[in-house]
Amino acid sequence: MKKIDESNQISEAVDTIVGEVISDEKPNDGKQQTGLKKRDTYAFGTFITKSNDLIQRTKYSLPRNEQKILFMLLSKIDQRHDLDASKYYTISFDDFAKLTGVNAMDSGYANYLRKTIESLENRMFWVPLGNDQYKTMSWVNRGSIVDMKKKTISMRFNPDIWKDIAQLTSNYTSYSIEYLLMMQSTYSMRVYEIILSYDNGNNRDYSYNNGLIFEPVTEEVLQKFPNKRDALKGFKYKRFDIEEFKGMLSMPTRDEINRSKSKSKDSSAAKFSRDKPLTEKYKVFSDFEKNVLVMVKKEINEMTDLWFDYEPVRRRGVRKYEFLYIFIKYKNREEMKNVRAFHQEHKGADTEIGRKPRKRRSTVNKETLEQYNQPLAESILTTTYRLARNELEAKAQYQTY
């Protein structure tokens, strides 16, 4: 993210609060010296742990199923005892089927499984090096093993990211995998971990306010959003630059990739340049809100330990929204009971529906119905028996129509 010079302060004409944006340098303060953020929540399930640098500084977008497989692998790392970066982590075919929603009995299941694993092996993300340079890095190493007899998949992480996912002692975030596996939007998963990486939990005070982390909503903030004044009490907030926030949810722009390519020969850059970043895909905030934020808010509020809300802001005299205020509040014990009930209700839900026999529908012209609603004509007395019988049967069937 960009640094903000102290002399370049936002004037009173800006509908936002002056706050420091996190820089490429690590903050030399209490946050870096802390370990796991102990939140006063009632989380459940297995946990994922990542360094805050890996969460905040990388630019990537993974398809939903590949994202879930990656989460499952991350959740299997033993932070205390796993020392070998080349260690294989295994998930079963049943786990894969549950994560992807693919029926393991389908004839094309094995082929889909292999293609998904191959795609995840080849998937890259981008790490900023400074001076407009980005480095590509893979999540997992090639050499994954699919055992059709034992029905298992074994994968190993890229050693280059090992320091950001294992043996972490400070500046990292841990969160429940159960919240994420049920989400349908890959943006919901990504936004959730980004939020937690910038939060210090409920019961920790770093004794500084500089925009780096979520802070309690103040009276000054409430005045900016009078329609939500009562709803936002008790929440914490952090202000993000909208374009930078979009960038955290997608690949770098073409310009960023091209600048990096001129200094680094990487054949994968061309491949990922086809992926349109959100800054280009949703240039107007209303499109970004409709296609990303609405679903993110719904899934985080339904499935996690957080209440999530947001509001865009702009400068006076400028039509384009420039900043996004994100508001969060941890759910209490009673509220978490509803989250558990939601997960229990939807866990392992059968999404397959058998074919139901269709009812045969008869459609009759309105004029025809009116015709058969009339009394029998006297001419029926002079017709043949066969024609008279047909006329009477048609009249009798009128009630069924």
N, C-alpha and C positions, 0 to 999 in steps of 0.2 A: 504494500500500500504506500501511498504518497505521504511524505512528511509535510507538516504545515509549519511554516515559519512563524515565529512569535510576532513579527512585525506585521504579518498579513492577517490581522484579526478581522473577523466578520463584524460588520457594523450593525447598528440598531435596526437597519432596514432589512435585516435577514430574519426570516421566521424560523430561527433555529438557535440552539445554544452552542457557544464556542466550546469545542472539545478537541482534544488531541487525537489524531488518527494514528493507529499503531504503525510503526515503521519497520524497516527491514532489520533493524537492530533489536536485540533482545532488551527488554526493560531492566535496568539495574535497580530493582526494588524488591519489595517483599514477595511479590508474586513468584518470581523466579526461584526463590529459595524454598517454596512450599512444595509439599508432596500432593497426594491425592486430595481433591476437594471434597470434604465430607459434608454432604448436603443433608439437611434435616428433612429427608423425604422417606418414602416408603417404597423404594424401588424393588423390583423382583426380577428373577431370572439371572442368566449368565451375563458377565460384563465384558465390554470391549475397552481397551486402553490405547490411547494414541497421544503422542506429544502434541502440544498446542501448535508448535511450528508446522507439523505435518498437516494439521487440520486447517490452519489459518493461511498458510503461505502457498499451498499447492492450488493449482487450477486443474480441475478435471470434471468429467461427467461420465458416469458409468450407467449402462442400462440397468434396469431394476433388478433382474435376476442375477446379473454378475455382481452387483453391489451387495446383494444378500449373501451370496456365496463368500464374498470377501469378508463380510462381517462374521459369518460363521467360522471361518478360518481364524480370524483375529481373536475371537472369543475363546479359542482353544489354547492360546498362549498362556503359559504359567509364568507370570511376571517375576516370581521369586526364584524359580528353579530352572527355567529354560535359558541355557547359555549358548546353544549351538544354532547359529543362523542358518545352517543347512538342514535343520530338522524338518522332516515331513509331518504334515498335519492331515488327518484323515477325517472325511465325512462319508456317511453311508449313502447308498442309492436312495433309501427311504428319505433321508434328510434332504437330499437334492430334489426329490420329487415334491416334498412339502414346500421347499423354498421357491421352486419355480412354478408349481401348480401343474406340472406335467404328470400324467398318469404313467406310472412305471410299467403298466401292462401294455401300453401302446406299442405297436410294432416299430415306430420311429423313435422310441425313447432313447435307445443306446446311441443313435446317430446324433440326436439333439444334445445329449449329454457331452459327447466328445467335442462337438462344435462349440458348445458354451465354454468348456474348459480351455479349448484352444484360443478362443476369443479373449478370455481373461488373461491368458499367458501373454498375448500380444498387446494387451491394453496398456497404454502409457499414460502417465500424468506429468504435469509440468511443474518444475520447481524454479522460482526466480533466483538468479545468481547476482542480481544487481547490474547496473549499467545497461538496462534493456536486454539482458540475456536471460534465456530460459533453458533449463536442462531437462531433457526427457528422462523419465525413470519408470521402470515397470513395477507393478505390485508383486508379482510372483515370478519365480524363475521357471524357465522351460524345463521339461523333464517330469511333468506330472504323470502319475500312474493311475490308470483305470483298470481295476481288477474285476472282470466280469464274473469270476467264480465267487469271490468273497463279497462282491457287490459293494466295493468301496472306491473312493477317489482320494488319492494322496497328492498333496501339493506342498511346495515350499516357497517361502517368501524370498524376495530379492534381498541379498545381504546389505545392499546400500540403504535400505529403509529399516534395517533391524534395530538400529539405535533409537528409532522413533516409535517402535511398537513393542519393545521388550526391555526388561531390566530398567524401567523408568523409575526415577527417584524424585524428580522435580519437574515443574512446568508441564504437567500433562493432565488429561481429562479422562475419566472413566464413566461409562454409562451402560445402561441395560440393553442387551441385544433384543430382548423380547419386545421392546417398544418399536423397534425398527423393522422386524421381520414381517409384521402385519401390514406395513405401509405399502400403498400402491404407487406412490410417487417417489421417485429417486430424489427429487428436490426436498421432500419432507425429511428424508433421512439425512441429507447433507446439511440442511438448515438447522436441524436439531443438534447435531454435533458442533456446528459452528457457534451456536448460541452458548452451549455449555463451556466451550473453550474460552469464552470471554467472560464467564461468570465465576464468582468466588464462592458460590453457595450461600446458604442462609446465615450461617454462624461464623463468618470470618470477616474481619475488618483489616484491610491493608493500610489504613490511615492515609490514603491519598485519593484524590479525585482528579483524574486527568483524561477521562474519556476512553481509557484503555479497557475498562471492564464495565459491566452493568452496575448502575448506581440507583439508589432509591429515587423514585419519582418525586420531584420537588414542586412547590407551588408555581414556580416559573414555567415548568413543563406543563402542568395542568392548565395554565392559562392559554397555552397554545391550542389545546384541544378541548374547548368548553363542552362539546357534545358528549365527551367521554370522561368528563371530570370525575364523576362518582365511580364509574367503572374502573378507572385506572388507579384508584387509591390502593396502596399496598403493593403495587407493582414496582419492578425495577425497569430501567430503560438503558438503551445504548443507541447512539446515532451512527448510522452507516451512510457512506456515500453510495447512492443507488447503483451507479455504474460499477463501482468496485465490488459491491455486493453481488451484482449479476456475474461479475468476473469470477467470483469464488465458486459459483455454481456451474461453470462451464469452462471450455478450453480457452486459451488465450485468443485474442483477435488475430486476424491475418497479418496485420502490421507487426504485432509482437512476434509472431512466428517467423515472419520474413526477416526481421532484424536479427533474430536469434540464428536463423539459417545462414546468414552471411558470415557469421563468426563460428559456426559449429556445423560440421557436416553430419547431418542426421537424417537418414532416409525416411524415418517415421514421421518427420514433420509434415511432409506432403500428404500423408495419409490422414493425419488429424486436422489438417487445414480444411478438409471437407466438412468437418463438424462445425456448424454455425454457432458461435457463442451467443449467449442471451442478449448481450449488448447490441447485436445485430438482428437477432431473431425477434426480440420484443423491444423495439426502440421507444415506443410509447408506453408510459407507465400503466395505462389501463389494460393494455395487452399483457404486460408482465404480471399484473395483479390477477387478471382473469385466468391465465394459463399456469401460473406458478403459486402466487401467494394465497389464493383462495383455498386451494387444496392443502397447502402447507399448514395453514391455520386450522383447517378442519381435522387433519390427521394428528397434528401435535396435541390439540385440545382433547381429542377423543382417546388417544392411545398412549400418552406419555404422562410423566409426573409434572408437566408444566401447563400453565395457562399461557397462551401466546396471542399477542395482538400486534398491530402495526398501524402506522400512519405516515403518509408521505408529507414532505414539506418543501416549500419553494421560497425563493427570495421574493420580496415585494417587487412588483414590476416585471417579474419573469414568469412566463407561463409554464415552463418545464419544471417538473419536480426534480430536485437535486439530491435530497436526503431522505432516508427512511428511518423513522424511529421504530425500534422494536421493543416491545414491552413483554416482560415475563413475570410470572409468579408461581412459586411451587405450590402444589396441591397439598391439602392437609390429609389426615388419616381417613376421614369420612369420604372425601372426594376420591381418594385412591381406591376405595372399595368399588366405586363405579368403574374405574379403569380396569381393575381386576375382573370385574363381572363382564365387561366388554370383551376382554381378551379370552376369558373362559367361554363366552358364548360363541365367539368367532374362531376359536382355535380348532383347527382340523375340520372346519366346516366343509361339507360335501358340496362342491360346486358343479357336479355333474347332474344333469336333469334328463331323465328318459323321455322318449317320444310319447306324447299323449294322442290317443285316437281323435281325429278331427270329426266334429259333428257335421253331418251333411246338411248344407244350407240350401234351401230352395228360394229362389228369388222370383217374384211374380210382378209383372207390370201393374202399375196402379190402375190404369184404365181397364185391364182385364179383371182385377178384383171388383171394380165397380160394376162391371158387366154381369159377373156371377152373383152379385148381391141383389140383382133385380128379380122380380117374380118370373116364373116360367111363362113363356109366351104361349098363346093358344095354338100356335102353329105346330107345337110339339105333338098335338093329337093326330096330325096328318103325316108325321114322319115315320120312318121305319123303326122297328123295335131297337135295332142296334144304335141308331143315332140318338134315340130318346134315352136309352140306358147311359150312353156316354155323357149326355147333358146332365142327367141326374147325379152321376158320380162326380162330375166337376163341381156341381153345387155343394155336394156333401163334403168335398175336400176343402172348400173355401174356409171353413172354421180352422183347419190346421194351419193355413197361411196367416 
